[in-house]
Amino acid sequence: MSAVATGRGAHLLLDDGSTLDLAVERWLASPAPEEAAILERARPAVLDVGCGPGRHVLALAERGVTALGVEIAPHAVRIASERGAPVLERSIFERLPGAGRWSSALLLDGNIGIGGDPAALLARLAELLHDKGQVLVEVEGPLVESRTLRARVVAHGQRSDWFAWGIVSVTDVGDIATRAGFALRDCWTDAGRYFSCLEVA
């Protein structure tokens, strides 16, 4: 998630009044086993979109894998940089290095919701990946409704501005991928989480 909070009790407030807990402690830790398994699937060079404090890009760099994190939240970028993770403070929709040459992109922790239009986000990644590139994406379970909404991060009594966000169910990710120029190659569950591999069609 690109709007990163730090500390306990942080959550995402949705414009329908519901809330989602933010896994801040997980974001600040080393990759969980199910995430490490995804990193094994990532072909270099890897672009980590909405990388937060940089745990995935740092783990890849420590393996000698060329990787770059992209994150808009200054505090998260500062944490990532202090940890030694290669991260740019920039929107994925802005100019980025290596356009057309990335092999893999990561959209974990719900980051397929960035910008509130998952198809547009995937289409942007298609511009950044080469013609055999892939996106490794975390999605929601089959009982969750895919939808676009507004959200804000709430932490320590403070609230961020509202921003557009999207939620994608595993049952809908294939159709969204097709609209963006990708093919759905694989879906799997691990540790109660849902993941998909999309390849440039």
Secondary structure, DSSP 8 states (H G I E B T S, - for coil): --S---STT-EEEETTS-EEE--HHHHHSS--HHHHHHHHH--SSEEEET-TT-HHHHHHHHTT--EEEEE--HHHHHHHHHTT--EEES-TTS--TTTTTEEEEEE-TTGGGGGG-HHHHHHHHHHHEEEEEEEEEEEB-TTS--EEEEEEEEETTEE---EEEEE-BTTTHHHHHHHTTEEEEEEEEETTEEEEEEEE-
